[in-house]
Amino acid sequence: MTKIHEVAITKAIIGRYFRKLSDHLDMDVAIVGGGPSGLVAGYFLSSAGKKCTLYERKLSIGGGMWGGGMLFNEIVVQKDALRLLDEFGIRYEAYDDIHFTADAIEAVSTLTSRAVQAGLTVLNGICVEDVVIREGTITGLVINWSPVEMAGLHVDPLAIHSKRVIDATGHAVEVVRIVEKKGSGRLLTLSGKVEGEKSLWAERAEDLTLENTREVYPGLYVAGMAANATFGGPRMGPIFGGMLLSGEKAARMLIEESGG
């Protein structure tokens, strides 16, 4: 039997992780939040050859998709977004002519796998506690371990550079709120501040999720529920077509902006 050595295991993990980390201190796009919109954005950006890292504060990727609706682990996707389920190879079943269901576990695991295989680097257990702004534009993020934040320890963070940032943190809209507090200028919303999400209205929210996916501050884009929370749209509940389409739109915008 092959001899296994504990120190070799430790060295392998440390060496490979820090190579991954150090190789992604300067990138094209940093995505904050590993829900469906962030994963889809990462997939399309990485497929286009962009150097991307996705930061997720939790251990698990997938945001609220894991639990479906009220822990019934099925999700609903409207007909307009089925082409994205086909793109990823996620199976679905018609409920009626408009609504289609998919297994939440298959959806999350497949989105994650395909995004990573496309070249997306995912760093979980990491939170964003500040941003780097130069001449009125976001140029990077300030990151720390999530357990450090949870424990309330005074541990200085580290900084990374990114040409563009996508806030896909969902209801919390974490990066935009940091910029609102510390940025040198107004957000590109009606009030210049985070408008806040409105009460649930699935049909309107699905349309607005896509409409609100855009730049909210120089260098900072919002996707998924973070887009509606930023621009004042309603929440949508356990229907995920708009989330998938929002991630695709954010990626396409950044790809076109950079010239392909």
C-alpha positions as CSV (number, residue, x, y, z in Angstrom):
1,M,0.0,0.0,0.0
2,T,1.2,3.5,-0.8
3,K,2.5,5.3,2.2
4,I,0.6,8.5,3.1
5,H,2.3,11.2,5.2
6,E,0.3,13.8,7.2
7,V,2.8,16.6,6.6
8,A,2.7,15.9,2.8
9,I,-1.1,16.3,2.9
10,T,-0.7,19.6,4.8
11,K,2.0,20.9,2.4
12,A,-0.1,20.0,-0.6
13,I,-3.1,21.9,0.6
14,I,-1.2,24.9,1.7
15,G,1.0,25.1,-1.5
16,R,-1.9,24.6,-3.9
17,Y,-4.2,27.0,-2.1
18,F,-1.7,29.8,-1.8
19,R,-0.7,29.4,-5.5
20,K,-4.4,29.8,-6.3
21,L,-4.7,32.8,-4.1
22,S,-1.6,34.6,-5.2
23,D,-2.4,34.0,-8.9
24,H,-5.7,35.9,-8.4
25,L,-4.6,39.0,-6.6
26,D,-4.9,41.0,-9.8
27,M,-7.8,40.1,-12.2
28,D,-10.3,41.3,-14.7
29,V,-13.4,40.8,-12.6
30,A,-14.1,40.1,-9.0
31,I,-17.5,38.6,-8.2
32,V,-18.8,38.9,-4.6
33,G,-21.5,36.4,-3.8
34,G,-21.8,32.8,-4.9
35,G,-25.5,32.6,-5.6
36,P,-26.9,31.7,-9.1
37,S,-26.3,35.1,-10.6
38,G,-22.7,35.2,-9.5
39,L,-22.1,31.7,-10.7
40,V,-23.6,32.3,-14.1
41,A,-21.6,35.6,-14.5
42,G,-18.5,33.7,-13.5
43,Y,-19.2,31.0,-16.0
44,F,-19.7,33.3,-19.0
45,L,-16.8,35.6,-18.1
46,S,-14.4,32.7,-17.6
47,S,-15.6,31.1,-20.8
48,A,-14.7,34.3,-22.6
49,G,-11.1,34.1,-21.2
50,K,-11.5,36.7,-18.4
51,K,-9.6,36.2,-15.2
52,C,-12.2,36.0,-12.5
53,T,-12.5,35.2,-8.8
54,L,-15.7,34.6,-6.9
55,Y,-15.7,35.4,-3.2
56,E,-18.3,33.7,-1.0
57,R,-18.5,34.4,2.7
58,K,-20.1,31.0,3.5
59,L,-18.6,27.5,3.0
60,S,-21.3,26.6,0.6
61,I,-21.9,28.1,-2.9
62,G,-25.4,28.6,-4.3
63,G,-27.0,31.2,-2.1
64,G,-30.7,30.7,-1.5
65,M,-31.2,28.2,-4.3
66,W,-30.3,25.2,-2.1
67,G,-33.6,25.4,-0.2
68,G,-35.9,26.1,-3.0
69,G,-39.1,27.5,-1.4
70,M,-39.4,27.0,2.3
71,L,-37.0,24.1,2.3
72,F,-38.9,22.3,-0.5
73,N,-35.8,21.8,-2.7
74,E,-37.4,22.5,-6.1
75,I,-37.0,25.8,-7.9
76,V,-39.1,27.4,-10.6
77,V,-37.7,28.8,-13.8
78,Q,-39.9,30.6,-16.4
79,K,-39.8,29.7,-20.0
80,D,-37.7,32.7,-21.1
81,A,-34.7,31.3,-19.1
82,L,-34.9,27.7,-20.1
83,R,-32.1,28.2,-22.6
84,L,-29.7,28.8,-19.7
85,L,-30.7,25.5,-18.0
86,D,-30.0,23.9,-21.4
87,E,-26.6,25.7,-21.6
88,F,-25.6,24.1,-18.3
89,G,-27.3,20.7,-18.8
90,I,-29.7,21.1,-15.9
91,R,-32.8,18.9,-16.3
92,Y,-36.3,20.4,-15.8
93,E,-39.9,19.5,-16.1
94,A,-42.9,21.6,-17.3
95,Y,-45.5,22.5,-14.7
96,D,-47.5,24.5,-17.3
97,D,-46.8,26.5,-20.4
98,I,-44.9,29.2,-18.4
99,H,-43.5,27.6,-15.3
100,F,-40.9,24.9,-15.2
101,T,-39.4,23.1,-12.2
102,A,-35.8,21.9,-11.6
103,D,-34.2,20.0,-8.7
104,A,-32.5,22.7,-6.5
105,I,-29.6,20.4,-5.6
106,E,-28.9,19.5,-9.3
107,A,-29.2,23.1,-10.3
108,V,-26.7,24.5,-7.7
109,S,-24.1,21.7,-8.1
110,T,-24.2,21.8,-11.8
111,L,-23.9,25.6,-12.0
112,T,-20.9,25.4,-9.6
113,S,-19.2,22.6,-11.4
114,R,-19.6,24.1,-14.9
115,A,-18.4,27.5,-13.7
116,V,-15.3,26.1,-12.1
117,Q,-14.6,23.9,-15.1
118,A,-14.9,27.0,-17.3
119,G,-12.0,28.6,-15.3
120,L,-13.7,30.5,-12.5
121,T,-11.7,30.5,-9.2
122,V,-14.0,30.3,-6.2
123,L,-12.6,31.3,-2.8
124,N,-15.2,30.5,-0.1
125,G,-15.1,31.5,3.6
126,I,-14.0,34.9,2.6
127,C,-15.9,38.2,3.1
128,V,-15.4,41.7,1.7
129,E,-15.0,44.3,4.4
130,D,-13.9,47.3,2.3
131,V,-13.2,48.5,-1.2
132,V,-10.4,50.2,-2.9
133,I,-11.4,53.4,-4.7
134,R,-9.0,55.5,-6.8
135,E,-10.1,58.7,-8.7
136,G,-13.8,57.8,-8.2
137,T,-13.6,54.3,-9.5
138,I,-13.5,50.9,-7.7
139,T,-10.2,49.3,-8.4
140,G,-10.2,46.5,-5.8
141,L,-11.6,44.8,-2.8
142,V,-10.4,44.4,0.8
143,I,-10.9,40.8,2.0
144,N,-10.7,38.8,5.2
145,W,-11.7,35.4,6.5
146,S,-15.4,35.2,7.3
147,P,-14.7,33.5,10.7
148,V,-12.5,36.5,11.7
149,E,-15.5,38.7,11.0
150,M,-17.9,36.4,12.9
151,A,-15.6,36.2,15.9
152,G,-15.1,40.0,16.0
153,L,-11.3,39.6,16.0
154,H,-9.1,42.6,15.1
155,V,-7.2,41.1,12.2
156,D,-6.2,43.4,9.4
157,P,-7.4,42.4,6.0
158,L,-5.6,42.1,2.6
159,A,-6.3,43.8,-0.7
160,I,-6.8,42.6,-4.2
161,H,-7.0,44.4,-7.5
162,S,-9.7,44.0,-10.0
163,K,-10.6,46.0,-13.1
164,R,-14.3,45.5,-12.4
165,V,-16.4,44.2,-9.5
166,I,-19.9,42.5,-9.5
167,D,-21.9,42.7,-6.4
168,A,-24.0,39.5,-6.4
169,T,-24.5,39.3,-2.6
170,G,-28.3,39.2,-2.8
171,H,-30.6,41.0,-0.3
172,A,-27.7,42.2,1.7
173,V,-26.1,44.1,-1.3
174,E,-22.9,44.2,0.7
175,V,-20.4,45.8,-1.7
176,V,-22.8,48.6,-2.8
177,R,-23.5,49.5,0.9
178,I,-19.8,49.8,1.5
179,V,-19.4,52.1,-1.5
180,E,-22.5,54.1,-0.3
181,K,-20.8,54.7,3.0
182,K,-17.2,55.3,1.9
183,G,-17.4,56.2,-1.8
184,S,-16.5,59.6,-3.2
185,G,-19.8,60.3,-5.0
186,R,-23.4,59.2,-5.5
187,L,-24.6,55.8,-6.6
188,L,-26.3,55.8,-10.0
189,T,-29.7,55.4,-8.4
190,L,-32.5,57.9,-8.1
191,S,-31.6,59.0,-4.6
192,G,-27.9,58.4,-5.0
193,K,-28.2,55.7,-2.2
194,V,-29.3,52.1,-2.0
195,E,-33.0,52.2,-2.6
196,G,-33.8,49.0,-0.8
197,E,-35.9,46.0,-1.9
198,K,-39.7,46.1,-1.9
199,S,-42.2,43.5,-0.9
200,L,-42.5,40.3,-3.0
201,W,-44.0,40.6,-6.5
202,A,-42.6,37.7,-8.6
203,E,-43.6,38.9,-12.1
204,R,-42.4,42.5,-11.7
205,A,-39.3,41.4,-9.8
206,E,-38.2,39.0,-12.6
207,D,-38.4,41.8,-15.2
208,L,-36.7,44.3,-13.0
209,T,-33.9,41.9,-12.0
210,L,-32.7,42.0,-15.6
211,E,-33.4,45.7,-16.1
212,N,-31.5,46.7,-12.9
213,T,-28.5,44.6,-13.8
214,R,-26.1,47.4,-14.6
215,E,-23.3,49.7,-13.4
216,V,-24.2,51.4,-10.1
217,Y,-20.9,53.1,-9.5
218,P,-17.8,53.4,-11.7
219,G,-16.3,49.9,-11.9
220,L,-19.1,48.3,-9.8
221,Y,-22.0,46.3,-11.3
222,V,-25.0,44.7,-9.6
223,A,-26.6,41.3,-10.5
224,G,-29.4,39.1,-9.1
225,M,-31.3,40.2,-6.1
226,A,-28.6,42.7,-5.3
227,A,-29.7,44.6,-8.4
228,N,-33.3,44.9,-7.2
229,A,-32.2,45.8,-3.6
230,T,-29.9,48.5,-5.0
231,F,-32.4,50.1,-7.4
232,G,-35.6,49.5,-5.4
233,G,-37.2,46.5,-7.1
234,P,-39.3,43.9,-5.3
235,R,-38.1,40.5,-4.2
236,M,-39.2,37.5,-6.3
237,G,-39.2,34.4,-4.1
238,P,-38.1,31.0,-5.3
239,I,-38.3,31.6,-9.0
240,F,-34.7,31.8,-10.5
241,G,-35.0,32.6,-14.2
242,G,-34.3,36.3,-13.6
243,M,-31.3,35.5,-11.4
244,L,-29.7,33.3,-14.2
245,L,-30.5,35.9,-16.9
246,S,-29.1,38.6,-14.7
247,G,-25.7,36.8,-14.3
248,E,-25.5,36.3,-18.0
249,K,-26.3,40.0,-18.7
250,A,-23.7,41.2,-16.2
251,A,-21.1,39.0,-17.9
252,R,-22.1,40.1,-21.4
253,M,-21.9,43.8,-20.5
254,L,-18.3,43.4,-19.1
255,I,-17.2,41.3,-22.0
256,E,-18.5,43.9,-24.5
257,E,-17.0,46.7,-22.5
258,S,-13.6,45.2,-22.6
259,G,-13.9,44.5,-26.4
260,G,-14.6,40.8,-26.2
